[in-house]
Amino acid sequence: MAPSKKQATKSAADSSSNNSSRRSASPPVETERPVGPLSVVIPPSTREEVKVNNSSSTELKNACDDAVKRYLARPELFNQNHIHTDVRLGLGWLSVFVAAGTALYGYKVEFEQSKPVVTIGLVIYVLLTLAQTVYSYVVEGHTIFTGKRKTFSKRIISERIQLQSHTLPPIKPEPKVASPANSPAYHLAVTYVRSTNGGKTLLSKGRVRTVEYYSNFFDENGVMDQEAFEKWVGTLVEKAMDGGITL
């Protein structure tokens, strides 16, 4: 016997309810965001004291740059890419070999006879030195850390990160007055890209930056508060990993 209209309506409602229940009971989609730096626990005993001259902005910046590299190049985080250092060293050593070879040739060969070769060697040396300088200022710029990482979460996820830094002068240069505004500041910018499918599919992209006074990370004796600095850097990196954009 064919079901009544009331029975059919009830059956359809039960089916819809079951489907809705199954949908609500399904597990949430797993996030593919890899582990960020704030999730990495660093025992205080592994840190060595960092002490600088508070009156030297160069020492302050170098200490912060080195701390960034130590923090982000940990095994749990990113693999540091040394391409900029390798290029500069390569150009530097090449210029040294050219200069040494030219000098040796000029020493062993008579002056008039060696002039063409020595001239060519001098030109090559100048060009290599110029190339090293241009690379440092134009290509490398303020870059202090370039890293990458690959993780697997149902698919291979690739990450690329780059950090740049420079020092901002004091807002009110009055050395006799103790104030954060009299301290130079550390400007840090983070560029982050997360992708999959060999870089063809973009998952997340972030570009953030911030500024903090050096006096907030170094005490009056020049000792660095590494834990506070790492937390500051980690917060900025995770903001970039979450797709943050700071103009």
Backbone as a ProteinNet text record, in pm:
[ID]
protein_1_A
[PRIMARY]
MAPSKKQATKSAADSSSNNSSRRSASPPVETERPVGPLSVVIPPSTREEVKVNNSSSTELKNACDDAVKRYLARPELFNQNHIHTDVRLGLGWLSVFVAAGTALYGYKVEFEQSKPVVTIGLVIYVLLTLAQTVYSYVVEGHTIFTGKRKTFSKRIISERIQLQSHTLPPIKPEPKVASPANSPAYHLAVTYVRSTNGGKTLLSKGRVRTVEYYSNFFDENGVMDQEAFEKWVGTLVEKAMDGGITL
[TERTIARY]
84.3	0	88.1	56	136.1	127.1	239.6	238.2	155.1	94.8	13.4	101.5	40	113.8	176.9	110.6	162.1	284.7	278.7	391.9	512.4	490.6	600.8	667.4	585.8	641.5	726.4	678.5	751.5	883.3	880.9	1002.4	1106.2	1061.2	1154.1	1214.8	1133	1182.7	1285.8	1258.9	1354.8	1485.9	1477.7	1598.7	1680	1610.4	1679.2	1744.2	1674.8	1729.1	1853.6	1851.9	1967.7	2088.1	2061.8	2170.5	2231.4	2144	2192.4	2274.1	2228.7	2299.9	2437.3	2444.9	2573.3	2669	2613.7	2697.5	2752.1	2666.7	2710.7	2807	2798.2	2885.8	3020	3031.6	3157.2	3265.5	3388.5	3497	3529.8	3578.6	3614.5	3735.1	3746.3	3857.8	3988.3	4086.8	4214	4292.4	4341.3	4419.1	4553.6	4603.2	4731	4840.5	4812.3	4911.7	5017.6	5142.9	5250.6	5277.3	5362.3	5396.8	5467.7	5424.5	5487.1	5593.7	5673.6	5784.5	5739.6	5619.5	5574.4	5542.7	5526.7	5498.1	5624.8	5740.1	5867.3	5917.7	5935.5	5982.8	6135.7	6196.5	6342.6	6385.1	6454	6499.4	6595.2	6575.7	6665.9	6812	6835.9	6974	7050.8	6978.9	7046.3	7092	7049.9	7086.9	7215.4	7302.5	7422.3	7397.7	7454.8	7432.5	7485.5	7404.2	7443.6	7455.6	7575.9	7599.9	7667.5	7614.8	7667.4	7689.2	7744.8	7761.7	7634.8	7562.5	7434.4	7446.9	7563.3	7580.6	7611.6	7626.3	7657.3	7534.1	7471.6	7354.9	7392.5	7517.7	7562.8	7567.8	7621.4	7624.9	7484.7	7397.1	7259.3	7190.2	7205.4	7142.3	7201.7	7333.8	7397.3	7352.9	7337.7	7292.6	7150.4	7065	6926.5	6920.4	6999.5	7002.1	7047.1	7151.8	7201.2	7097.3	7024.4	6920.9	6807.1	6772	6669.2	6712.6	6836.8	6887.4	6889.1	6936.1	6940.2	6799.5	6706.4	6569.5	6496.6	6503.2	6425.8	6495.2	6626.2	6699.1	6703.3	6619.2	6613.6	6558.3	6593.6	6549.4	6398	6322.3	6177	6115.6	6195.3	6141.2	6194.5	6280.7	6317.4	6463.3	6489.2	6625	6677.3	6782.8	6834.2	6903.6	6873.6	6936.5	7049.5	7171.2	7288.1	7330.7	7238.3	7272.2	7340.7	7291.7	7350.7	7495.2	7516.9	7652.8	7744.7	7695.2	7776.3	7815.2	7721.9	7751.2	7855.5	7838.7	7934.4	8073.4	8078.1	8207.2	8271.5	8188.7	8241.1	8302.8	8230.7	8283.7	8408.4	8408.4	8523.5	8647.8	8632.5	8747.8	8796.1	8704.4	8743.5	8826.4	8785.2	8861.4	8999.9	9009	9139	9232	9178.5	9260.8	9306.6	9216	9253.4	9363.5	9349.5	9450.3	9584.5	9580.7	9704.9	9772.4	9693.5	9749.9	9807.8	9737.4	9786.9	9917.7	9921.3	10043.6	10160.4	10134.6	10241.6	10293.3	10201.9	10242.6	10324.2	10280.5	10354.3	10490.6	10504.5	10633	10733.7	10683.7	10774.2	10801.9	10717.6	10733.3	10773.4	10851.4	10896	10777.4	10797.8	10689.3	10617.5	10692.2	10629.9	10554.9	10611.3	10548.4	10423.5	10424.4	10313.1	10198.2	10218.2	10117.6	9979	9965.1	9830.9	9759.4	9833.1	9772.1	9739.1	9829.2	9804.6	9684.6	9672.5	9558.6	9427.5	9426.1	9305.4	9271.8	9375.2	9353.5	9298.6	9350.2	9301.8	9155.9	9120.3	8980.9	8886.9	8929.5	8846.6	8829.9	8938.8	8932.8	8833.5	8840	8748.5	8604.9	8580.5	8444.4	8389.6	8473.7	8429.3	8397.7	8482.6	8457	8330.4	8309.5	8187.6	8064.5	8075.7	7963.5	7927.5	8029.7	8004.8	7932.3	7974.1	7911	7766.5	7744.4	7609.4	7517.9	7569.6	7488.9	7448.2	7542.4	7514.4	7405.6	7409.8	7316.5	7185.2	7191.2	7071.7	6996.7	7067.3	7001.8	6976.6	7082.8	7068.5	6997	7036.4	6971.2	6975.2	6858	6846.8	6813.1	6819.3	6782.3	6879	6823.7	6907.2	6880.3	6764.8	6733	6642.3	6681.6	6598.9	6591.2	6470.4	6455.4	6341.7	6341	6234.8	6209.2	6092.6	6056.4	5952.8	5960.5	5861.4	5800.5	5668.2	5596.8	5493.4	5443.7	5344.5	5218.6	5107.2	4976.7	4874.7	4864.8	4782.8	4842.5	4929.2	5001	5127.2	5219.4	5344.8	5322.3	5357.7	5341.3	5480	5501.3	5628.4	5610.7	5709.2	5706.3	5835.6	5822.8	5938.6	5921.1	6028.4	6021	6146.1	6125.7	6238.1	6217.5	6324.3	6318.2	6421.4	6379.9	6467.6	6464.9	6577.9	6584.5	6671.7	6646.3	6735.1	6707.1	6797.2	6785.9	6725.9	6630.3	6572.4	6635.6	6672.5	6738.8	6643	6694.5	6607.3	6514.2	6393.8	6297.6	6341.7	6388.1	6436.2	6576.6	6677.3	6816.2	6866.3	6823.6	6869.1	6932.3	7062.4	7128	7121.2	7099.3	7097.9	6965.3	6864.8	6732.4	6705.3	6677.8	6649.8	6506.3	6489.6	6356.3	6366	6263	6266.2	6279	6224.8	6231.9	6374.8	6466	6605.7	6685.1	6618.4	6684.3	6656.6	6756	6727.6	6633.6	6566.2	6464.7	6501.4	6451.2	6477.5	6353.9	6369.9	6259.9	6275.2	6170.2	6174.5	6055.4	6082.3	5978.5	5985.9	5868.9	5860.4	5775.6	5828.7	5754.5	5744.5	5621.9	5598.9	5505.4	5538.6	5455.4	5444.3	5320.8	5297.1	5220.9	5271.4	5210.7	5218.9	5153.2	5158	5154.8	5156.8	5154.6	5272.6	5389.7	5509.3	5510	5440.9	5435.5	5326	5246.9	5141.9	5015.3	4993.7	4874.1	4913.5	4869.7	4901.7	4804	4858	4775	4765.6	4875.9	4875.9	4992.7	4970.5	5075.2	5062.7	5172	5167.1	5289	5267.3	5378.5	5352.5	5429.8	5407.3	5538.4	5525.3	5643.4	5607.6	5709.4	5687.4	5818.8	5808.1	5923.9	5920.6	6038	6047.6	6180.1	6178	6300.4	6398.1	6526.2	6629.4	6627.7	6590.8	6591.6	6492	6397.3	6301.9	6358.5	6472.9	6534.9	6671.1	6727.2	6858.7	6849.6	6909.4	6906.8	7017.5	7033.6	7129.5	7273.9	7297.4	7432.3	7457.9	7356.8	7372.3	7342.1	7283.9	7248.9	7113.4	7108	6986.8	6887	6759.5	6650.5	6605.5	6670.9	6648.1	6507.2	6453.9	6319	6215	6225.9	6131.6	6147.6	6272.3	6296.7	6240.7	6263.6	6213.8	6061.3	5997.4	5851.6	5801.3	5871.3	5834.1	5848.6	5960.3	5983.4	5883.3	5860.7	5768.8	5627.2	5582.9	5449.1	5435.8	5540.3	5536.2	5536.9	5617.8	5624.7	5491.4	5430.6	5303.3	5192.3	5200.7	5104.3	5117.7	5242.6	5264.9	5216	5237.4	5192	5040.7	4971.6	4825.6	4769.9	4860.8	4816	4802.4	4867.1	4858.1	4927.3	4874.2	4930.6	4945.1	5065.9	5091	5152.4	5086.5	5135.4	5248.8
-118.7	0	124.1	223.1	345.4	425.4	486.1	563.5	690.4	731.1	852.6	975.2	1086.5	1213.2	1255.5	1230.5	1267.2	1185.3	1051.9	964.1	1002.8	1037.9	1077.7	1204.3	1299.3	1425.3	1400	1312	1278.3	1209.6	1117.6	1046.3	1142.4	1238.2	1336.7	1423.5	1459.9	1542.5	1467.9	1336.2	1254.9	1241.9	1223.2	1210.6	1338	1453.9	1583.1	1605.3	1561	1576.1	1491.7	1367.8	1279.3	1334.7	1389.5	1447.4	1566.3	1650.1	1767.1	1725.9	1616.5	1567	1515.3	1447.2	1394.6	1507.3	1613.7	1726.6	1796	1812.3	1880.6	1795.9	1663	1573.8	1553.8	1598.7	1579.7	1664.2	1614.7	1687.2	1815.3	1919	2043.3	2024.7	2111.2	2102.9	2132.8	2046.7	2062.8	2178.7	2264.5	2376.4	2328.8	2394.3	2357.8	2456.4	2539.8	2636.1	2562.7	2567.2	2499.1	2565.1	2501.1	2550.1	2684	2778.3	2909.5	2917.8	3022.7	3034.4	3043.4	3097.4	3108.7	2973.2	2870.7	2735.8	2660.2	2715.6	2650.3	2699	2605.4	2637.7	2634.3	2743.8	2753.2	2759.4	2657.2	2659	2775	2850.3	2963	2921.3	2797	2751.3	2742.5	2739.3	2728.8	2864.7	2970.9	3104.9	3152.4	3211.1	3274.3	3423.8	3483.4	3626.2	3709.2	3805	3897.4	4036.1	4093.6	4224.9	4314.6	4436.1	4529.5	4666.7	4755.7	4894.6	4971.5	5018.2	5084.8	5211.2	5270.6	5394.8	5370.7	5245.3	5211.2	5149.3	5224.1	5171	5054.8	5052.4	4941.7	4811.8	4818.1	4698.1	4652.4	4746.9	4712.5	4640.8	4694.6	4632.5	4495.6	4484.7	4355.1	4248.6	4287.6	4192.5	4145.2	4237.9	4201.8	4115.7	4151.5	4072.4	3929.2	3915.1	3780.8	3702.5	3771.6	3704.2	3654.7	3733.3	3691.3	3563.3	3559.9	3442.4	3319.2	3335.1	3220.1	3168.6	3258.2	3221.2	3149.1	3202.7	3146.9	3030.7	3017.2	2908.4	2781.6	2773.2	2652.5	2536.4	2411.7	2294.9	2286.4	2334.6	2325.2	2430.2	2527.6	2638.6	2636.5	2731.4	2747.4	2710.8	2667.6	2643.2	2772.9	2827	2954.6	2939.5	3032.5	3037.2	3140.6	3097.3	3185.3	3239.9	3249.9	3289.1	3424.8	3523	3657	3655.7	3585.1	3575	3502.6	3396.4	3319.5	3403.8	3482.4	3566	3671.6	3737.9	3841.6	3783.4	3667.6	3603.7	3558.5	3505.6	3461.3	3575.7	3687.6	3803.8	3858.8	3857.3	3907.1	3823.4	3691	3603.7	3608.1	3619.2	3626.4	3752.4	3863.3	3987.5	3976.6	3906.1	3886.2	3803.8	3696.4	3612.8	3690.7	3772.4	3853.4	3951.9	4016.8	4113.7	4045.3	3929	3856.6	3808.3	3755.7	3708.3	3821.7	3934.8	4051	4102.7	4111.2	4159.1	4064.8	3933.3	3836.6	3844.3	3859.9	3870.8	3998.1	4109.7	4234.4	4230	4147.1	4135.7	4053.9	3949.9	3859.1	3901.4	3984.2	4026.3	4172.9	4207.8	4346	4440.2	4563.1	4660.1	4684.3	4717	4748.7	4629	4512.3	4391.5	4351.5	4381	4338.9	4439.4	4558.6	4664.2	4622.2	4559	4520.7	4424.9	4322.2	4222.9	4286.2	4367.4	4433.1	4527.5	4596.6	4686.8	4610.1	4499.1	4415.5	4361.9	4316.4	4265.6	4372.1	4495	4605.6	4637.3	4636.7	4663.5	4555.8	4429.3	4318.9	4331.3	4367.3	4383	4492.9	4604.8	4715.9	4675.6	4604.5	4562	4463.9	4371.4	4274.8	4344.3	4438	4513.4	4595.4	4657.5	4734.9	4645	4525.7	4431.3	4386.3	4364.8	4325.4	4435.6	4560	4672.8	4691.2	4683.6	4699.4	4588.6	4466.2	4353.3	4373.9	4421.8	4441	4545.4	4654.3	4764.1	4750	4692.4	4686.5	4554.8	4442.6	4311.6	4266.4	4263.2	4218	4323	4448.1	4556.8	4537.5	4548.8	4535.4	4392.2	4297.4	4159.4	4098.7	4043.6	3979.8	3829.9	3786.3	3643.1	3603	3495.6	3434	3285.7	3233.9	3093.8	3026.4	2895.4	2817.4	2692.6	2632.8	2512.3	2435.1	2303	2217	2126.2	2121.3	2035	1954.6	1849.4	1763.6	1757.6	1801	1793.2	1760.9	1630.5	1579.9	1613.9	1715.6	1754.6	1829.4	1844.6	1912.5	2063.6	2126.5	2271.5	2334.8	2434.4	2505.8	2645.7	2688.2	2822.5	2895.6	3024.1	3110.2	3234.6	3274.4	3389.7	3475.5	3604.9	3698.1	3810.5	3844	3952.1	4058.6	4183.2	4296.5	4388.3	4452	4539.9	4660.7	4767	4882.3	4963.8	5054.7	5135.6	5271.7	5312.6	5445.9	5534.9	5656.3	5745.1	5787.5	5836.3	5882.4	5994.3	5995.2	6100.4	6233.3	6227.2	6347.6	6321.7	6352	6323.1	6413.5	6384.8	6459.8	6361.2	6334.7	6229.8	6251.1	6374.6	6399.9	6361.7	6336.9	6302.8	6155.9	6079.8	5936.7	5916.8	5878.5	5858.5	5763.9	5676.7	5588.1	5664.3	5787.5	5865.9	5905.9	5898.3	5930.8	5809.6	5697.1	5573.3	5546.3	5497.6	5455.1	5335.8	5314.4	5209.2	5105.1	4984.7	4871.7	4848.9	4865.9	4844.9	4706.9	4626	4488.4	4463.6	4410	4379.3	4231.8	4166.8	4024.6	4003.8	3927.9	3887.5	3735.7	3684.2	3540.1	3490.3	3373.2	3310.1	3161.7	3110.5	2966.5	2916.1	2808.9	2759.2	2607	2550.3	2406.4	2380.9	2255.1	2218.5	2280.8	2272.7	2325	2475.4	2544.2	2689.4	2744.2	2656.9	2702.6	2746.4	2692.1	2725.3	2803.9	2927.2	3013.1	2986.4	2955.8	2929.4	3051.4	3121.1	3238.4	3328.2	3457.7	3555.1	3670.9	3707.5	3815.9	3904.6	4030.4	4126.6	4226.9	4216.2	4300.7	4365	4470.3	4538.4	4607.6	4634.8	4703.8	4767.1	4855.1	4926.3	4919.3	4900	4897.4	4960.3	5033	5095.7	4989.8	5012	4921	4916.3	5027.7	5034.1	4937.2	4886.9	4788.9	4647.4	4628.6	4495.6	4489.3	4605.4	4609.1	4691.1	4639.1	4714.3	4819.5	4887.1	4997.3	4950.4	4820.4	4765.6	4706.1	4713.5	4660.5	4513.3	4451.6	4309.6	4294	4203.5	4184.7	4091.9	4133.3	4047.9	3963.5	3849	3767.9	3709.9	3674.2	3616.6	3717	3842.1	3946	3974.8	3977	4004.8	3892.9	3768.1	3654.8	3652.1	3686.7	3692.5	3799.9	3912.5	4022.2	3978.8	3914.9	3867.2	3757.3	3662.9	3553.2	3601.6	3701.9	3756.5	3817.6	3888.3	3950.3	3844.4	3740.1	3633.9	3560	3530.2	3459	3545.2	3675.1	3764.7	3756.4	3749	3733.6	3596.9	3491.8	3358.6	3351.1	3433.4	3436	3526.8	3578	3660	3806.8	3852	3993.7	4082.5	4203	4301.5	4432.9	4486.6	4618.1	4707.3	4816	4907.5	4992.5
0	0	0	-80.3	-91.9	36.4	81.8	206.7	189.1	300.9	297.4	285.1	251.7	236.2	367.6	479.5	611.3	646.6	612.4	640.9	555.9	430.9	342.6	392.4	438.5	490.5	613.6	704.6	825.8	793.8	693.1	653	597.6	515.6	458.6	567.8	668.1	777.5	860	884.9	960.7	886.1	752.7	671.5	675.1	665.5	670.5	805.3	912.7	1047.1	1065.8	1011.9	1024	949.5	827.5	749.5	821.4	880.8	954	1074.7	1142.2	1259.1	1221.1	1103.1	1059.1	1024.6	962.2	927.2	1050.5	1153.2	1274.5	1354.5	1338.9	1414.6	1347.6	1219.9	1149.1	1213.2	1217.5	1283.4	1209.1	1279.8	1214.2	1122.5	1022.3	929.7	1003.6	987.7	1056.8	996.4	1080.4	1031.4	979	872.7	814.3	854.5	951.1	996.7	1076.6	1033.6	1106.6	1242.3	1318.9	1452.6	1442.5	1523.9	1526.8	1634.3	1633.2	1729.6	1874.9	1900.8	2039.4	2100.8	2017.4	2067.9	2106.2	2072.6	2103.6	2239.3	2329.4	2464.3	2465.8	2508.3	2514.4	2660.6	2710.6	2850.8	2875	2982.2	3012.1	3024.5	3063.6	3082.3	2950.8	2838	2708.2	2655.5	2720.7	2674.1	2741.3	2662.4	2715.7	2728.2	2831	2854.3	2736.8	2695.2	2588.9	2650.7	2641.4	2700.1	2597.5	2582.7	2483.2	2546.1	2467.3	2507.9	2472.2	2571.9	2548	2463.6	2461.2	2386.6	2239	2199.9	2061.5	1994.5	1905.3	1835.7	1744.4	1696.7	1612.3	1691.7	1813.9	1898.2	1935.7	1964	1999.1	1883.4	1764.3	1647.1	1618.3	1623.4	1595.8	1695.5	1822	1924	1894.4	1853.6	1820.8	1694.6	1593.5	1470.4	1498.4	1579.4	1613.3	1692.9	1779.9	1859.2	1769.9	1667.8	1572.1	1500.9	1456.2	1384.8	1474.4	1597.8	1690	1717.3	1731.6	1769.9	1656.7	1536.3	1425.2	1355.2	1374.2	1308.1	1392.4	1493.7	1576	1494	1529.1	1450.3	1434.1	1533.9	1527.3	1434.2	1394.3	1315.9	1172	1136.9	996.7	970.6	847.3	801.3	739.3	795.9	748.4	613.5	525	393.3	398	367.5	376.5	240.3	147.3	11.2	5.3	83.2	77.9	129	238	292.7	195.5	133.7	39.1	-81.7	-133.2	-250	-215.7	-100.6	-61.3	-37.6	29.1	53.1	-78.1	-168.3	-297.2	-376.2	-382.4	-452.7	-384	-250.6	-176.6	-199.3	-187.6	-208.5	-352.7	-445.8	-587.1	-613.8	-555.5	-572.7	-509.2	-395.9	-330.6	-419.9	-480.2	-567.7	-690.6	-745.9	-862.7	-825.7	-710.4	-666.8	-641.4	-576.5	-547.6	-675	-767.9	-894.3	-976.4	-977.4	-1052.2	-992.8	-859.3	-793	-817.4	-812.9	-835.6	-978.5	-1072.3	-1212.7	-1235.4	-1177.1	-1191.4	-1125.8	-1023.2	-953.5	-1035.5	-1103.7	-1173.9	-1318.8	-1374.6	-1513.8	-1517.9	-1615.4	-1629.1	-1641	-1595.1	-1583.7	-1716.3	-1820.7	-1948.8	-2005.8	-1988.6	-2042.3	-1962.2	-1834	-1747.6	-1742.3	-1798.6	-1789.2	-1838.6	-1957.3	-2003.7	-1909.1	-1861.8	-1772.3	-1637.2	-1585.8	-1456.9	-1466.9	-1578.2	-1597.9	-1599.2	-1671.4	-1676.3	-1537.3	-1465.5	-1329.9	-1237.4	-1251.5	-1168.6	-1198.5	-1326.5	-1364.9	-1310	-1321.5	-1270.1	-1119.1	-1050.5	-904.7	-865.7	-935.1	-905.9	-933.4	-1042.4	-1076.6	-973	-927.6	-826.3	-694.5	-655.7	-532.3	-543	-659.9	-682.9	-679.7	-739.8	-741.5	-600.2	-516.9	-378.7	-302.5	-324.5	-256.7	-302.5	-433.7	-488.6	-438.7	-435.3	-386.9	-241.5	-160.2	-17.8	4.1	-71.7	-48.3	-124.9	-245.3	-329.7	-313.5	-321.4	-317.5	-173.8	-93.7	45.1	129.9	114.3	186.8	337.3	400.1	545.9	588.6	495.7	527.5	628.8	736.3	839.4	850.3	799.3	809.9	693.7	626.8	522.2	552.9	564.8	601.6	527.8	535.8	473.5	557.3	534.6	608.8	528.9	537	475	581.1	583.9	677.4	599.8	662.9	598.1	682.5	625.7	689.2	580.8	548.8	438.6	302.4	300.5	180.2	222.7	130.8	162.4	161.4	271.9	285.9	292.7	209.9	206	263.7	341.2	399.9	366.2	342.8	322.3	409.1	475.4	564.6	548.1	558	547.6	648.5	719.2	817.5	782.2	794.3	769.9	891.2	918.2	1035	1006.6	1078.5	1080	1205.5	1236.1	1356.7	1326	1409.4	1398.4	1504.7	1470.1	1567.1	1677.3	1789.9	1899.8	1854.1	1910.9	1878	1936.7	2061.8	2130.6	2181.4	2102.1	2142.1	2253.2	2376.5	2493.6	2591	2577.5	2657.4	2807.3	2852.5	2996.3	3060.9	2978.4	3030.5	3004	3111.8	3097.3	3052.2	2927.2	2871.8	2753.6	2731.3	2614.3	2483.2	2480.1	2357.3	2323.5	2422.8	2398.7	2353.4	2341.3	2299.8	2152.1	2077.6	1939.6	1940.2	1830.8	1823.8	1718.2	1739.4	1649.7	1563.4	1433	1338.3	1276.8	1286.4	1235.8	1143.8	1025.6	927.2	890.4	880.7	850.2	725.2	630.6	510.7	511.1	499	514.3	403.7	348.5	245.8	276.6	275.8	293.4	171.4	110.8	-12	-17.2	-116.8	-139	-289.2	-326.8	-468.6	-542.4	-480.9	-543.6	-559	-468.4	-473.4	-563	-623.7	-716.2	-642.2	-523	-446.3	-321.5	-313.4	-199.3	-84.8	32.4	149.7	241.4	256.1	343.5	306.3	325.5	296.3	393.3	456.8	553.9	544.8	575.8	577.2	687.9	794.5	911.7	955.4	1032.5	1084.4	1214.4	1294.7	1420	1465.4	1565.3	1617.3	1769.3	1829.8	1975.3	2016.7	2126.9	2176.4	2226	2197.9	2248.3	2401.4	2463.6	2609.9	2672.2	2594.1	2646.3	2647.1	2581.9	2575.2	2644	2677.8	2742.6	2870.5	2979.3	3104.5	3105.1	3214.6	3222.6	3209.8	3232.6	3219	3080.2	2994.4	2859.7	2845.9	2949.2	2944.2	2875.2	2779.7	2699	2767.1	2765.2	2812.4	2693.3	2676.3	2556.9	2552.4	2667.6	2670.5	2622.5	2669.6	2626.7	2477.9	2430.7	2289.5	2201.9	2241.3	2163.1	2159.2	2269.4	2271	2175.6	2172.3	2081.7	1936.1	1904.1	1767.5	1731.2	1823.4	1797.9	1772.3	1846.8	1826.8	1688	1643.7	1511.7	1401.3	1416.6	1316.3	1307.2	1420	1417	1357.3	1376.1	1312.2	1160	1112.8	968.3	920	1000.4	963.3	953.5	1030.4	1027.8	917.2	833.5	721.3	751.8	858.5	895	792.7	777	684.8	759.6	759.3	819.6	713.1	683.5	580.9	634.8
[MASK]
+++++++++++++++++++++++++++++++++++++++++++++++++++++++++++++++++++++++++++++++++++++++++++++++++++++++++++++++++++++++++++++++++++++++++++++++++++++++++++++++++++++++++++++++++++++++++++++++++++++++++++++++++++++++++++++++++++++++++++++++++++++++

